[in-house]
Amino acid sequence: MSNTQPQKPTSKPILKLGIPKGSLESATIDLFRRAGFQITVNSRSYFPAIDDPNIECMLIRAQEMARYVEDGVLDAGLTGQDWIAESEAKVESVADLVYAKQSFGRVRWVLAVPESSPVQSVKDLEGKVIATELVQTTLRYLQKNNVKAKVEFSWGATEVKPPILADAIVEVTETGSSLRANNLRIVETVIESNTQFIANTKSWADPVKRQQMLDIKMLLEGAINAMGKVGLMLNVERENLDAILGVLPALKTPTISNLADQNWLALNTILDETTVRTIIPRLKAAGAHGIVEYPLNKIVV
C-alpha cells in the first residue's frame, strides 16, 4: 500500500493591498463597495477588514504608497499619479482610475500667488520662495522653465503662507475654491493627476497575483463606468415603439424583448442620471407603461 497522502488544493496567495489614507480614503472605500468589496475601517487600526479572504488591506498615506509598493511591503495599492512622480518609484501601472475626493475626476497641482502679486508666470519667480508638499516635482518644473527659486517643503496649511512665508505656492486643487477663499489666484498648472492602481514589479510578474489584480481592475473600472448612470425598464405597445425610441437619446440603443402578449414589448436601457427626470415624463406621454428606474453598481465593457 502507498503511504502517499492526498495533496490539499493550493489556495490563492494573499494579495497585500494599500488603501490611501486621508482625502482619498472615503472615495476609495466607496468605489470598492460599488465594485463588490466591503471594506470596514476601524479608527484604531491601520488594517481594515475586507470581505475577501485572499486580500489583506492596509491604510497608507497616498504620499508614501508608491514607495511601499516598490519595496514589496505591498503587492498593490492606489495612489495619485502625482505621488508616483514625486517619489520616482518603479512600479507597474495596472489601471488609470479617474476619481478623486469630490468630483471623481482629475486634480491639478497649480502654481498660485496672492491676488495682489505682480507674478504673471513662473518666469517671474526667479530668486523667490515657493512652498509646497510636492518638492521634487516643483523643482523639475522650475528646471524645465530655466527658473532658479527656493522650494520649501510645506507641512500643511500651504494656502496661508503667501505672502509672508512664501512668494508662491504649488498646491493641489479640484475646484479652486480653497485657493479663492484664501485670496490666491492660479498662475499655471504644474501637473495634472488622477488615481492609479499600481503593482509591485515582482508581484505583477506572478501569474496568480497578476490575475487577482486584473480582476480587481475590471471591477473597479466597471464601478467607475456606472457612476452617474441608471438603468431604465419599461413596457410599450408595438404601435408606440417608434415614439418611445424617439424620446430616448440617439446613442442609447435599448434592449428590446417580446412579452407574453405579442402586442407588447419590454425595453431596457442605461441613461445618464441627470437626464432621467426629463425623459421619464416624455416616455409616459409617448405610451410607456411600468417604468422602473434602478441604480447601477458596475458596467463592465
SELOMAR-618601 format. One record per residue (C-alpha): residue in three letters; x, y, z; residue number from 1. Coordinates in nm, 4 decimals, decimal comma. Each point is the difference from the previous one (the first is absolute). Last residue first. Example, Ala and Ser with C-alpha at 12.3 -4.5 7.8 and 13.67 -1.06 7.14 Angstrom:
residues 2
DRENLO   res         xx         yy         zz     n
DRENLO   SER     1,3670    -0,1060     0,7140     2
DRENLO   ALA    -0,1370    -0,3440     0,0660     1
end
This chain:
residues 301
DRENLO   res         xx         yy         zz     n
DRENLO   VAL    -1,7472     4,6730    -2,1074   301
DRENLO   VAL    -0,0796    -0,0644     0,3652   300
DRENLO   ILE    -0,2630     0,2409     0,1316   299
DRENLO   LYS    -0,0085    -0,0205     0,3780   298
DRENLO   ASN    -0,2079     0,1190     0,2945   297
DRENLO   LEU    -0,3138     0,1092    -0,1842   296
DRENLO   PRO    -0,3113     0,1515     0,1554   295
DRENLO   TYR    -0,3540    -0,0792    -0,1219   294
DRENLO   GLU    -0,2714     0,1950    -0,1828   293
DRENLO   VAL    -0,3204    -0,1920    -0,0751   292
DRENLO   ILE    -0,2636     0,1126    -0,2515   291
DRENLO   GLY    -0,3026    -0,2293     0,0061   290
DRENLO   HIS    -0,1591     0,1549    -0,3090   289
DRENLO   ALA     0,1364     0,2108    -0,2874   288
DRENLO   GLY    -0,2476     0,1659    -0,2405   287
DRENLO   ALA     0,1778     0,3109    -0,1306   286
DRENLO   ALA    -0,1252     0,2114     0,2939   285
DRENLO   LYS     0,1579    -0,2460     0,2431   284
DRENLO   LEU     0,3281     0,0148    -0,1907   283
DRENLO   ARG    -0,0117     0,3824     0,0073   282
DRENLO   PRO    -0,0580    -0,0015     0,3778   281
DRENLO   ILE     0,2953    -0,2432     0,0420   280
DRENLO   ILE     0,2424     0,1972    -0,2209   279
DRENLO   THR     0,0216     0,3220     0,2014   278
DRENLO   ARG     0,0771    -0,1632     0,3357   277
DRENLO   VAL     0,2215    -0,2564    -0,1741   276
DRENLO   THR     0,2501     0,2483    -0,1432   275
DRENLO   THR     0,2150     0,0510     0,3127   274
DRENLO   GLU     0,0276    -0,3749     0,0600   273
DRENLO   ASP     0,1685    -0,0551    -0,3363   272
DRENLO   LEU    -0,1794    -0,2875    -0,1675   271
DRENLO   ILE     0,0161    -0,3791    -0,0311   270
DRENLO   THR    -0,2669    -0,1946    -0,1881   269
DRENLO   ASN    -0,2611    -0,2750     0,0305   268
DRENLO   LEU    -0,3121    -0,0197    -0,2142   267
DRENLO   ALA    -0,2819    -0,2555     0,0300   266
DRENLO   LEU    -0,2409    -0,0514    -0,2890   265
DRENLO   TRP    -0,3791    -0,0437    -0,0269   264
DRENLO   ASN    -0,2363    -0,1098    -0,2764   263
DRENLO   GLN     0,1343    -0,3541     0,0141   262
DRENLO   ASP    -0,1352    -0,0411     0,3548   261
DRENLO   ALA     0,2541    -0,2296     0,1653   260
DRENLO   LEU     0,2554     0,2820    -0,0307   259
DRENLO   ASN     0,2578     0,0410    -0,2762   258
DRENLO   SER     0,3337     0,1591     0,0840   257
DRENLO   ILE     0,1727     0,3247    -0,1037   256
DRENLO   THR     0,3437     0,0988     0,1309   255
DRENLO   PRO     0,0330     0,3764    -0,0327   254
DRENLO   THR     0,2268     0,1996    -0,2336   253
DRENLO   LYS     0,1238     0,2998     0,1979   252
DRENLO   LEU     0,1846     0,1992    -0,2697   251
DRENLO   ALA    -0,3095     0,1829    -0,1252   250
DRENLO   PRO    -0,1231     0,0978     0,3463   249
DRENLO   LEU    -0,3411    -0,1552     0,0750   248
DRENLO   VAL    -0,3118     0,1976    -0,0959   247
DRENLO   GLY    -0,0052    -0,1093    -0,3631   246
DRENLO   LEU     0,0355    -0,3617     0,1076   245
DRENLO   ILE    -0,3250     0,0374     0,1954   244
DRENLO   ALA    -0,1864     0,1445    -0,3020   243
DRENLO   ASP     0,1341    -0,2786    -0,2217   242
DRENLO   LEU    -0,1179    -0,2648     0,2489   241
DRENLO   ASN    -0,3574     0,1325     0,0350   240
DRENLO   GLU    -0,1658    -0,2514    -0,2350   239
DRENLO   ARG     0,1916    -0,2799     0,1657   238
DRENLO   GLU    -0,1571     0,0771     0,3382   237
DRENLO   VAL     0,2548     0,1058     0,2598   236
DRENLO   ASN     0,1490    -0,1358     0,3214   235
DRENLO   LEU     0,2770     0,1712     0,1976   234
DRENLO   MET     0,3400    -0,0541     0,1550   233
DRENLO   LEU     0,2577     0,2714     0,0741   232
DRENLO   GLY     0,3500    -0,0494     0,1391   231
DRENLO   VAL     0,1897     0,2824     0,1641   230
DRENLO   LYS     0,3323     0,1730    -0,0682   229
DRENLO   GLY     0,1905     0,2669     0,1955   228
DRENLO   MET     0,2730    -0,2442     0,0948   227
DRENLO   ALA    -0,0443    -0,3281    -0,1887   226
DRENLO   ASN     0,3277     0,0250    -0,1950   225
DRENLO   ILE     0,1848     0,0569     0,3292   224
DRENLO   ALA    -0,1424    -0,3228     0,1447   223
DRENLO   GLY     0,0948    -0,1938    -0,3136   222
DRENLO   GLU     0,3519     0,1424     0,0215   221
DRENLO   LEU     0,0223    -0,1230     0,3592   220
DRENLO   LEU    -0,1319    -0,3458    -0,0952   219
DRENLO   MET     0,2395    -0,0429    -0,2927   218
DRENLO   LYS     0,2973     0,1241     0,2038   217
DRENLO   ILE    -0,0815    -0,2395     0,2856   216
DRENLO   ASP    -0,0008    -0,2919    -0,2458   215
DRENLO   LEU     0,3269     0,1235    -0,1520   214
DRENLO   MET     0,1523     0,0181     0,3487   213
DRENLO   GLN    -0,0959    -0,3579     0,0833   212
DRENLO   GLN     0,1252    -0,1094    -0,3425   211
DRENLO   ARG     0,3362     0,1658     0,0688   210
DRENLO   LYS     0,0155    -0,1726     0,3386   209
DRENLO   VAL    -0,0417    -0,3403    -0,1641   208
DRENLO   PRO     0,2389     0,0674    -0,2903   207
DRENLO   ASP     0,2793     0,1420     0,2257   206
DRENLO   ALA     0,1769     0,2645    -0,2135   205
DRENLO   TRP    -0,2292     0,2707     0,1420   204
DRENLO   SER     0,1060    -0,1038     0,3503   203
DRENLO   LYS     0,3643     0,0402    -0,0991   202
DRENLO   THR    -0,0619     0,3462    -0,1522   201
DRENLO   ASN    -0,2060     0,1244     0,2976   200
DRENLO   ALA    -0,3349     0,1176    -0,1248   199
DRENLO   ILE    -0,1849     0,3280    -0,0580   198
DRENLO   PHE    -0,3645     0,1042    -0,0229   197
DRENLO   GLN     0,0334     0,3663    -0,0954   196
DRENLO   THR    -0,2080     0,2939     0,1183   195
DRENLO   ASN     0,0015     0,3233    -0,1952   194
DRENLO   SER     0,2528     0,2734    -0,0630   193
DRENLO   GLU     0,0710     0,3154    -0,1925   192
DRENLO   ILE     0,3358     0,1753     0,0423   191
DRENLO   VAL     0,1355     0,3543     0,0343   190
DRENLO   THR    -0,3084     0,1939    -0,1090   189
DRENLO   GLU     0,0684     0,3733    -0,0255   188
DRENLO   VAL    -0,0760     0,3310     0,1735   187
DRENLO   ILE    -0,2954    -0,0909     0,2206   186
DRENLO   ARG    -0,1280     0,2773     0,2240   185
DRENLO   LEU     0,0079     0,0170     0,3784   184
DRENLO   ASN    -0,2340     0,1927     0,2272   183
DRENLO   ASN    -0,0200    -0,2805     0,2594   182
DRENLO   ALA    -0,3592    -0,0857    -0,0918   181
DRENLO   ARG     0,1051     0,0038    -0,3659   180
DRENLO   LEU     0,2617    -0,2678     0,0691   179
DRENLO   SER    -0,2501    -0,2132     0,1898   178
DRENLO   SER    -0,2541     0,0294    -0,2831   177
DRENLO   GLY     0,2423    -0,1030    -0,2755   176
DRENLO   THR    -0,2251    -0,2908    -0,1003   175
DRENLO   GLU     0,2240    -0,3039     0,0157   174
DRENLO   THR     0,3141     0,1525     0,1456   173
DRENLO   VAL     0,3518    -0,1039     0,0974   172
DRENLO   GLU     0,2513     0,2618     0,1078   171
DRENLO   VAL     0,3177     0,1598    -0,1323   170
DRENLO   ILE     0,0509     0,3158     0,2005   169
DRENLO   ALA     0,1266     0,3491    -0,0632   168
DRENLO   ASP     0,1992     0,2806     0,1622   167
DRENLO   ALA     0,0391    -0,1914     0,3242   166
DRENLO   LEU    -0,0207     0,0558     0,3767   165
DRENLO   ILE    -0,1576     0,3491    -0,0032   164
DRENLO   PRO    -0,1797     0,0063    -0,3387   163
DRENLO   PRO    -0,1003    -0,2768    -0,0095   162
DRENLO   LYS    -0,0068    -0,2696     0,2719   161
DRENLO   VAL    -0,3772    -0,0338     0,0530   160
DRENLO   GLU    -0,0616    -0,2375    -0,2918   159
DRENLO   THR     0,2657    -0,2473     0,1193   158
DRENLO   ALA    -0,1959    -0,0939     0,3113   157
DRENLO   GLY     0,2188    -0,3100     0,0191   156
DRENLO   TRP     0,3540    -0,1249     0,0549   155
DRENLO   SER     0,1362     0,2108    -0,2836   154
DRENLO   PHE     0,3357    -0,0939    -0,1493   153
DRENLO   GLU     0,1913     0,3037    -0,1229   152
DRENLO   VAL     0,0946     0,0651    -0,3619   151
DRENLO   LYS     0,2515     0,2812    -0,0525   150
DRENLO   ALA    -0,0018     0,1356    -0,3545   149
DRENLO   LYS     0,2102    -0,0382    -0,3117   148
DRENLO   VAL    -0,2040     0,0075    -0,3211   147
DRENLO   ASN     0,1054    -0,1687    -0,3243   146
DRENLO   ASN    -0,3599    -0,1055    -0,0777   145
DRENLO   LYS     0,0789    -0,3738     0,0079   144
DRENLO   GLN     0,2110     0,0620     0,3095   143
DRENLO   LEU    -0,2946     0,1661     0,1720   142
DRENLO   TYR    -0,2265    -0,2945    -0,0819   141
DRENLO   ARG     0,2653    -0,2472     0,1204   140
DRENLO   LEU     0,0234     0,1905     0,3284   139
DRENLO   THR    -0,3795    -0,0013     0,0317   138
DRENLO   THR    -0,0110    -0,3760    -0,0537   137
DRENLO   GLN     0,2679    -0,0490     0,2653   136
DRENLO   VAL    -0,1766     0,2195     0,2569   135
DRENLO   LEU    -0,3635    -0,1085    -0,0219   134
DRENLO   GLU    -0,1035     0,1049     0,3513   133
DRENLO   THR     0,0378     0,3615    -0,1044   132
DRENLO   ALA     0,1395     0,3405     0,0929   131
DRENLO   ILE     0,1707     0,2134    -0,2669   130
DRENLO   VAL     0,2585     0,2661     0,0856   129
DRENLO   LYS     0,1330     0,2497    -0,2577   128
DRENLO   GLY     0,3340     0,0232    -0,1844   127
DRENLO   GLU    -0,1672    -0,0166    -0,3432   126
DRENLO   LEU    -0,3765    -0,0142     0,0598   125
DRENLO   ASP    -0,0985     0,2209    -0,2949   124
DRENLO   LYS     0,0805    -0,2791    -0,2492   123
DRENLO   VAL    -0,2742    -0,2105     0,1615   122
DRENLO   SER    -0,2510     0,2386    -0,1527   121
DRENLO   GLN    -0,2035     0,3108     0,0884   120
DRENLO   VAL     0,1558     0,0974     0,3339   119
DRENLO   PRO    -0,0966     0,3564     0,0991   118
DRENLO   SER    -0,1652    -0,1328     0,3185   117
DRENLO   SER    -0,3236     0,1648     0,1167   116
DRENLO   GLU    -0,2132    -0,3114    -0,0444   115
DRENLO   PRO     0,2540    -0,1984     0,2011   114
DRENLO   VAL     0,1872    -0,2668    -0,1970   113
DRENLO   ALA    -0,0799    -0,3470    -0,1336   112
DRENLO   LEU     0,1928    -0,2638    -0,1943   111
DRENLO   VAL    -0,2389    -0,2865    -0,0512   110
DRENLO   TRP    -0,0114    -0,3692     0,0775   109
DRENLO   ARG    -0,3075    -0,1181    -0,1832   108
DRENLO   VAL    -0,2594    -0,2650     0,0795   107
DRENLO   ARG    -0,1747    -0,2418    -0,2323   106
DRENLO   GLY    -0,3531    -0,1249     0,0381   105
DRENLO   PHE    -0,2227    -0,1703     0,2542   104
DRENLO   SER    -0,1203     0,3497     0,0902   103
DRENLO   GLN     0,0560     0,0108     0,3741   102
DRENLO   LYS     0,2745    -0,2335     0,1305   101
DRENLO   ALA     0,1339    -0,1010    -0,3395   100
DRENLO   TYR    -0,0876    -0,2444    -0,2754    99
DRENLO   VAL     0,1538    -0,0815    -0,3357    98
DRENLO   LEU     0,1507    -0,3429     0,0541    97
DRENLO   ASP     0,2915    -0,0745    -0,2350    96
DRENLO   ALA     0,0707    -0,3692     0,0469    95
DRENLO   VAL     0,2837    -0,2456     0,0606    94
DRENLO   SER     0,2939     0,2420    -0,0020    93
DRENLO   GLU     0,3083    -0,2000     0,0970    92
DRENLO   VAL     0,2367     0,1528     0,2536    91
DRENLO   LYS     0,3434     0,1628     0,0025    90
DRENLO   ALA    -0,0365     0,2879     0,2457    89
DRENLO   GLU     0,0954     0,3513    -0,1131    88
DRENLO   SER    -0,1284     0,1222     0,3399    87
DRENLO   GLU    -0,1569     0,3169    -0,1449    86
DRENLO   ALA    -0,1129    -0,1723    -0,3200    85
DRENLO   ILE    -0,1796    -0,2731     0,1946    84
DRENLO   TRP    -0,1398     0,2679     0,2298    83
DRENLO   ASP    -0,1465     0,1981    -0,2902    82
DRENLO   GLN    -0,1482    -0,3067    -0,1708    81
DRENLO   GLY    -0,2083    -0,0333     0,3138    80
DRENLO   THR    -0,0230    -0,3107     0,2121    79
DRENLO   LEU    -0,1642    -0,3400     0,0069    78
DRENLO   GLY     0,1884    -0,3081     0,1076    77
DRENLO   ALA     0,1564    -0,3288    -0,1012    76
DRENLO   ASP     0,2226    -0,2777     0,1281    75
DRENLO   LEU     0,0837     0,1954     0,3151    74
DRENLO   VAL     0,3213    -0,0127     0,2069    73
DRENLO   GLY     0,1575    -0,0822    -0,3357    72
DRENLO   ASP     0,2433     0,2961    -0,0040    71
DRENLO   GLU    -0,1672     0,1572    -0,3069    70
DRENLO   VAL    -0,3439    -0,0354     0,1604    69
DRENLO   TYR     0,1263     0,1654     0,3185    68
DRENLO   ARG     0,1559     0,2833    -0,2015    67
DRENLO   ALA    -0,3120     0,0487    -0,2128    66
DRENLO   MET    -0,2238     0,0310     0,3077    65
DRENLO   GLU     0,1960     0,2619     0,1934    64
DRENLO   GLN    -0,1751     0,3201    -0,1181    63
DRENLO   ALA    -0,3340    -0,1831    -0,0153    62
DRENLO   ARG     0,0235    -0,0611     0,3747    61
DRENLO   ILE    -0,0353    -0,3726     0,0726    60
DRENLO   LEU    -0,2975    -0,1940     0,1338    59
DRENLO   MET     0,0605    -0,3743    -0,0314    58
DRENLO   CYS    -0,2216    -0,2607    -0,1587    57
DRENLO   GLU     0,0423    -0,3779    -0,0152    56
DRENLO   ILE    -0,1572    -0,1783    -0,2956    55
DRENLO   ASN    -0,0547    -0,3725    -0,0628    54
DRENLO   PRO    -0,2708    -0,0438     0,2646    53
DRENLO   ASP    -0,2179     0,2654    -0,1687    52
DRENLO   ASP    -0,2478     0,1827     0,2250    51
DRENLO   ILE     0,2479     0,2704     0,0921    50
DRENLO   ALA     0,1073     0,1102     0,3489    49
DRENLO   PRO     0,2060     0,3167     0,0321    48
DRENLO   PHE     0,3590    -0,0265     0,1305    47
DRENLO   TYR     0,1211     0,3382     0,1255    46
DRENLO   SER    -0,1921    -0,0481     0,3224    45
DRENLO   ARG    -0,1541     0,2259     0,2665    44
DRENLO   SER    -0,2537     0,1691    -0,2315    43
DRENLO   ASN    -0,1186    -0,3406    -0,1195    42
DRENLO   VAL    -0,0672     0,0007    -0,3737    41
DRENLO   THR    -0,2335    -0,2503    -0,1631    40
DRENLO   ILE     0,0508    -0,0842    -0,3680    39
DRENLO   GLN    -0,2885    -0,1733    -0,1790    38
DRENLO   PHE     0,1037    -0,0979    -0,3520    37
DRENLO   GLY    -0,2515    -0,0161    -0,2875    36
DRENLO   ALA     0,1315     0,2640    -0,2418    35
DRENLO   ARG    -0,2425     0,2542     0,1411    34
DRENLO   ARG     0,1438    -0,0701     0,3446    33
DRENLO   PHE     0,3519     0,0344    -0,1420    32
DRENLO   LEU    -0,0917     0,3454    -0,1324    31
DRENLO   ASP    -0,1467     0,0946     0,3387    30
DRENLO   ILE     0,3240    -0,1055     0,1715    29
DRENLO   THR     0,1972     0,2094    -0,2488    28
DRENLO   ALA    -0,2213     0,3078     0,0372    27
DRENLO   SER     0,0238    -0,0220     0,3798    26
DRENLO   GLU     0,3794    -0,0343     0,0033    25
DRENLO   LEU     0,0962     0,2520    -0,2677    24
DRENLO   SER     0,0472     0,2947     0,2401    23
DRENLO   GLY     0,1821    -0,2004     0,2648    22
DRENLO   LYS     0,1230    -0,3588    -0,0113    21
DRENLO   PRO     0,0510    -0,1556    -0,3411    20
DRENLO   ILE    -0,0847    -0,3744     0,0002    19
DRENLO   GLY     0,3012    -0,2297    -0,0482    18
DRENLO   LEU    -0,0617    -0,3602    -0,1017    17
DRENLO   LYS     0,1958    -0,3066     0,1098    16
DRENLO   LEU    -0,1280    -0,2844    -0,2192    15
DRENLO   ILE    -0,0090    -0,3277     0,1918    14
DRENLO   PRO     0,0992    -0,2945    -0,2157    13
DRENLO   LYS    -0,2780    -0,2156    -0,1446    12
DRENLO   SER    -0,0527    -0,3380     0,1600    11
DRENLO   THR     0,1740    -0,3178    -0,1165    10
DRENLO   PRO    -0,2253    -0,3051     0,0205     9
DRENLO   LYS     0,1100    -0,2401     0,2690     8
DRENLO   GLN     0,2173    -0,2878    -0,1136     7
DRENLO   PRO    -0,1178    -0,3563     0,0616     6
DRENLO   GLN     0,2433    -0,1766     0,2354     5
DRENLO   THR     0,2501    -0,2466    -0,1480     4
DRENLO   ASN     0,0311    -0,3048     0,2231     3
DRENLO   SER    -0,0517    -0,2369    -0,2943     2
DRENLO   MET    -0,1178    -0,3519     0,0723     1
end
